[in-house]
Amino acid sequence: MRFPSYRCVPDENSEAVFAGLYARVFEWSGRPAAWRYLAGLSFAESSFFPVPPDVMLIPMCVAKPTRAWRLAFIATLFSTLGGLLGYVIGWLAYDAIAPLLQNAGYAAHVAEAEAWFARYGVWIVLVAGFSPLPYKAFTVTAGALTMPLLPFLLASLLGRGARFYLVAVVAKWLGPHAEPWLRRYAEWLGWMLVVLTILALLWLNLR
């Protein structure tokens, strides 16, 4: 079954951030190497990069619904591997990267993550993997606190998998016919994700 292709072009007169990003990702989704972009972003976001893989996963699943499960698997696998890198960084070099975390504005989040680990243990990794909370702060903190590796990996797989497969289910259900709607509201949806992330961080800091 073949699906119609679309060319997503943002308004040239606007300064849209997410609409332009959506247009580029939708264009990339048709390339043979598209999965590598998704894998790289998923890996980087779990340890140091601020942009979540959802911004690539959603338009890629909408463009290619038959590949939704494969794309969700790639995002889950490489995000978990990136989380493992964050764990190793926290385990081996936390003292060295602490100033970098401070300068990047993550120091407070790491401190909160430590408190959450003390209270909830490995379950907080699962919650952070699924929610808008900064997952990378929890991967680094897990390594710094020498959390048992196997529970950490299992919680990461479950949390990340639940999130990305849920995104894939919704995007596959919407299919290519949702592309014009996503193109129209990409900017609003992107900023909504930013607001949700900020609210999650504020809630985390108020706990």
ZIZIUR-V228239 format. One record per residue. N is the residue number from 1. RES is the residue in three letters. NEAR is the number of other C-alpha atoms within 8 Angstrom. Layout:
# ZIZIUR-V228239
n->{N N}
res->{RES RES}
near->{NEAR NEAR}
This chain:
# ZIZIUR-V228239
n->{1 2 3 4 5 6 7 8 9 10 11 12 13 14 15 16 17 18 19 20 21 22 23 24 25 26 27 28 29 30 31 32 33 34 35 36 37 38 39 40 41 42 43 44 45 46 47 48 49 50 51 52 53 54 55 56 57 58 59 60 61 62 63 64 65 66 67 68 69 70 71 72 73 74 75 76 77 78 79 80 81 82 83 84 85 86 87 88 89 90 91 92 93 94 95 96 97 98 99 100 101 102 103 104 105 106 107 108 109 110 111 112 113 114 115 116 117 118 119 120 121 122 123 124 125 126 127 128 129 130 131 132 133 134 135 136 137 138 139 140 141 142 143 144 145 146 147 148 149 150 151 152 153 154 155 156 157 158 159 160 161 162 163 164 165 166 167 168 169 170 171 172 173 174 175 176 177 178 179 180 181 182 183 184 185 186 187 188 189 190 191 192 193 194 195 196 197 198 199 200 201 202 203 204 205 206 207}
res->{MET ARG PHE PRO SER TYR ARG CYS VAL PRO ASP GLU ASN SER GLU ALA VAL PHE ALA GLY LEU TYR ALA ARG VAL PHE GLU TRP SER GLY ARG PRO ALA ALA TRP ARG TYR LEU ALA GLY LEU SER PHE ALA GLU SER SER PHE PHE PRO VAL PRO PRO ASP VAL MET LEU ILE PRO MET CYS VAL ALA LYS PRO THR ARG ALA TRP ARG LEU ALA PHE ILE ALA THR LEU PHE SER THR LEU GLY GLY LEU LEU GLY TYR VAL ILE GLY TRP LEU ALA TYR ASP ALA ILE ALA PRO LEU LEU GLN ASN ALA GLY TYR ALA ALA HIS VAL ALA GLU ALA GLU ALA TRP PHE ALA ARG TYR GLY VAL TRP ILE VAL LEU VAL ALA GLY PHE SER PRO LEU PRO TYR LYS ALA PHE THR VAL THR ALA GLY ALA LEU THR MET PRO LEU LEU PRO PHE LEU LEU ALA SER LEU LEU GLY ARG GLY ALA ARG PHE TYR LEU VAL ALA VAL VAL ALA LYS TRP LEU GLY PRO HIS ALA GLU PRO TRP LEU ARG ARG TYR ALA GLU TRP LEU GLY TRP MET LEU VAL VAL LEU THR ILE LEU ALA LEU LEU TRP LEU ASN LEU ARG}
near->{2 3 5 5 6 5 7 10 6 9 6 5 4 6 5 9 7 10 13 10 8 14 13 9 11 13 10 8 12 8 7 5 6 10 10 7 8 14 12 9 12 15 14 11 15 15 15 8 8 5 7 8 11 8 9 10 15 11 14 13 16 14 13 11 12 7 8 14 9 7 14 14 11 11 14 13 9 12 15 14 9 14 15 10 9 15 14 11 11 15 13 8 9 11 6 6 8 9 8 7 10 10 7 7 7 10 10 8 11 12 8 10 11 10 8 10 11 7 6 8 8 11 8 10 14 13 9 13 14 11 7 9 9 9 12 12 12 12 16 18 13 14 15 12 9 8 9 6 7 6 8 12 10 8 13 14 11 10 14 14 13 9 11 14 11 8 12 15 9 8 14 12 7 9 13 12 6 9 12 7 7 8 11 8 9 11 11 7 8 9 9 8 8 8 8 9 10 8 8 10 11 8 8 8 8 5 4}
